[in-house]
C-alpha cells in the first residue's frame, strides 16, 4: 500500500488492519534497530516497538501529513525510547557510572555483539552519550538519514543537529582511542 492508501484506510476505517500491517512490514526492522541502538536490550527494544505501533494505530487517523509517515514514526520511536530510558533510570535509581557499566554488561551478554569487535566498542561508547547526541548519531551514522529528516524526527534545527552530531563523533572518537 502507498502512504496515501494507508492514510485513506485509517481515515475511513476500511482496511485499517491491512494498512497497519503494511506499515509494520515496511518499517518494523528499521524502527527496531533504531530503538535497539538507543535502549540496547533486545526485549526492551521489542517492548518499545510495540508501544510505537500502538501509538501509530491510535493516532494515524489524526496524522496531518506535514512530514512523511516514515519520519513521523521515527519521531514516535525516538520519543518512546527516550521515555523508556528515563523511566528505567528512575526505576533503577542508580548512578550514571553504574548505568554505564550495566549497559556495557548488557552489550557483552548480547549474542549480536562481540566484545572484540569495533561495533561493540562503538555501541558502548554510544551508550555514554547524552540522549539527544545518541539519537542524532544513530539516525545519521546508522540510518544515514539526512539532517533535514532528522530535524523533523527530533524537532530540532538542522544547525543544532549538526553541532550535536559533531560533538557526538568527537566524544566517540575520544572514547575509542582511550581503549
C-alpha positions, 0 to 999 in steps of 0.5 A: 500500500502507498502512504496515501492508501494507508492514510485513506484506510485509517481515515475511513476505517476500511482496511485499517488492519491491512494498512497497519500491517503494511506499515509494520512490514515496511518499517518494523526492522528499521524502527527496531534497530533504531530503538535497539541502538538507543535502549540496547536490550533486545526485549526492551527494544521489542517492548518499545516497538510495540508501544510505537505501533500502538501509538501509530494505530491510535493516532494515524487517523489524526496524522496531518501529513506535514512530514512523511509517515516514515519520519513521523514514526521515527519521531514516535520511536525516538520519543518512546525510547527516550521515555523508556530510558528515563523511566528505567533510570528512575526505576533503577535509581542508580548512578550514571557510572553504574548505568554505564557499566550495566549497559556495557554488561548488557552489550557483552551478554548480547549474542549480536555483539562481540566484545572484540569487535569495533561495533561493540566498542562503538555501541558502548561508547554510544551508550555514554552519550547524552540522549539527544547526541545518541539519537542524532548519531544513530539516525545519521551514522546508522540510518544515514538519514539526512539532517533535514529528516532528522530535524523533523524526527527530533524537532530540532534545527538542522544547525543544532543537529549538526553541532550535536552530531559533531560533538557526538563523533568527537566524544566517540572518537575520544572514547575509542582511542582511550581503549 
